[in-house]
């Protein structure tokens, strides 16, 4: 029999979620598309939901995670700050390390 271990992590600040899987997907989509509205569409979530997630991240972070430009003829845009990119990279690394640890811990169950 093969077992799998499941877990999700998120990072909180004063009971507000700074980062979690969904927020990191949104940040990566913003970086890829250059726009919050395009990022929301690519993730099949409403613009309002995307804006709320991004606002939550920005309120919990030490520094802004995105630079936003106001819409005009060509529309506005958004990109990650260096700090935002660093947060995404750190979260991905934490997540990978967590999974490696959990996979190793699962051996305790499999060996019984």
C-alpha positions, 0 to 999 in steps of 0.5 A: 500500500502506498501512502501520501501525506497532505499538508498546506502551509501559510504564513500569518502576521497578526492573525492576517494571512501574509502568504499561502498557496493561493496568494503566491499563485496570484503573485506569480500570475501578476508577475507573468501577466503584468496586471491584476485583472489579467492575473485574476482571469488566468486563475479564474477568480474575480477581480474583486477576490484578487484585489482582496487577496493582494490587499491582504498581502500588502497589509501584512507585509513589511513593504509593498509587494507590488507596484501598480500603475493607474489605468489609462488608454492602454490600461493599468498594470502591476508588477512585483517589487523585489521584496515581493519576488523575494517573498514568493521565492522564500515561500516556495523554498519553505514549501519545498522543504516542508514537503521533503520533511513530510515525505521523510516523516511518512516513512515512519508510518510506512515502516510499521 
